[in-house]
Every structure is written in C-alpha cells, then in structure tokens.
C-alpha cells in the first residue's frame, strides 16, 4: 500500500512582529509511506496455519507530522528559543519533539493456528 498526502496547512507565526500570518498560508512537507503485508496459509495435521509479515513504512521515510510555527521546521524551534537555551533558561532537550515525525519502519511477524 502506498500512502501519499500533500502537507497539511498551517498558519505561520512571525516572531519579529509578534503576530500570525495569513491563515493556512503555508504547507508542511508531503507525507509518503509504503506498507507491505504477506500471508501464507498451510494445512498441517488438521490445523490451518497462517504465517505472515507486515512491514510499515518500508522505505523508512521520516515524515513530518508537526512543525514549529515560527520556522516551519520540525527540528528548528527558532532563534529566540535557542537564545533561551544558550542563556540556561531552558534545557537543551526542551525542544526535542520526536512526535513531530512519523514512526520509523516497523516489522511484525505473525503466526496463527485455526482449529
């Protein structure tokens, strides 16, 4: 399965003017994900077995699902926030946002028995 979506709209914030820009005037990056699933059925000793594998995000795309409004980036919180870190007011990990990105590749292996 291939999932491709244009980036969601967002309203940028201009930190210099302390105001928001035009509503939904910017877009986040595209979201692309490829998934793969395979199942094999086998009858063995009167039991129906099913073995399979499911791979989500096959190509391990790092999709952006949220951003900092000031910069339009998922990794750059903006210069005023960086200044607060440099001044010691905030921890260097304060702006780490792993949930701003989609999940990495996941592989599930399945085995089922039907009686």
N, C-alpha and C positions, 0 to 999 in steps of 0.2 A: 504494500500500500504506500502510495506517495501522498504526502500532505504538503501543500504549498499555499501560503497565505501572504497577502501583502501586509506590511507592517500596520499595526494599529495606530490610529491618530492620537496625537497628544497636543496639549497646549504648552508652548514654551514659556519659560519664565526668564525675564531679563533682570538679572541681579543688580546691574548698574542703575536701572530705572526703577527697581523695586515694583515691577508690575508684570502682569501676564501679557503675552502677545495675543494674536488673533486665535480664537477658539478653534482647536483641532487643525491648526495650520501646518503642523509638521507630522511626519510619519516615522514610526520605528522601522528597523530593518525587516526584510522579509523573513518569514518563518518557513523552514523547509525540514521535513522529516520523512525518512523512508523506513518502513517496518516490513518485517518478513515473518511468515509463520508457515510451519510444515508439520503435518501429522501423518503417521503411518499406522495402519490398522493390521493386526495379526491375530488369527485364531490359533490358540495353542492349548492343548489339553482341555478343551471345552470352555476355555475362558477367552473372552475377547479383550485383547490388549491394544492400547493406543499409546504410542510414543511420539513425542513431538518436541519442537523447539520454536520459541518465539523470540525474535530479535527486534527490539525497539530502538529507533534511531541508529540504523545500520551503519551509516557513514559518520556517526558521532558528531553531527553538526552542533555547534554551540549557538543556539538560537536565543536572541534577546527577547525577554518577555516583559521587562520593565526597565525604565531608564530614570536618570536624574533629569528633571525638567530644565535645570539651569544649563546643562551641557548637551542634552540629547544623547548621552552615552550611558551605558550600563556600568562602566568602570571608572569614570571620571566624575567625582562629586562637585567639582568646581573650585575655583581658586580661593574663595572666602572660606570654604570648608577646609581646604588644605592648609590655609593660614591658621585655623583653629587647632589643627593637628600639630603644626610646627610650633605653635605657642604653648603646647602642652595642655590645652583646654579639653581636647578630645583624644582618645586612644587611636593609634594607627589602624586598629581593626574596626573602629566605629562605623566606617562606611563600607566595610566588606558586605556585599549583598549577593551571596551565591544563588539566592532565589530569584535574582534578576535574569537568570539564564535557565533554559530548559534542562531537563535531566540528561545525563550522558547516556551512552549506549547501555542497554540492559539486555541480558540474555537469560531466558527462563527455559529450563528443560522440564518436560512433563512426562509422567508415566501413569496411565490409568488402567484399571482392570474392571471389567464388567462381568458379573456372574449371571 
